[in-house]
Amino acid sequence: MTLDDLLAREGIRDLVARYNSYGDTGKFDLLWPLFANDAVMEVGPARGERRTHTGLDEVKEIFTGAKGRVQSQDEAANTTYIRHFTATHQIDLVDADHATGRCYFAVIIGNAVEPGGVDHWGRYIDEYVRIDGTWKLQKRRVYVDGNVASSWFSSE
């Protein structure tokens, strides 16, 4: 493995970490630059109807829609945090500017009154592209493999 390969893998790991961190904390102005302008996101259950969002404007709607849903439920449930955790991140370098990846995720939701717990879980199947030296999400397929009965995101 070359130094360039190692730097590419670390850049991609950082990309995925920032995606989760910025999304969880509502730092959307920092989130948007993580996507290529022509990015595609496919979201939904592993088995069932899935939705495809093409282009950065449509991808943004996923997050702004989730923000509204979380805010309305937050008022009722006193939620204080949402945390995405990723594991087993496999990265395959295609060439100097393209890579694919896959990892598992679990989402924990909690508040100041209840300790919280796992809400939903699944997989990210990704395509990455390096643009002007920076790794970005070109395509992300989000497969929700399961959720608790009271999940906020069971309709996703």
Beta strands, then each sheet from edge to edge (+ up, - down):
strand 1: 35-45
strand 2: 51-54
strand 3: 79-95
strand 4: 98-111
strand 5: 117-131
strand 6: 134-147
sheet 1: 2+ 1- 6- 5+ 4- 3+
end
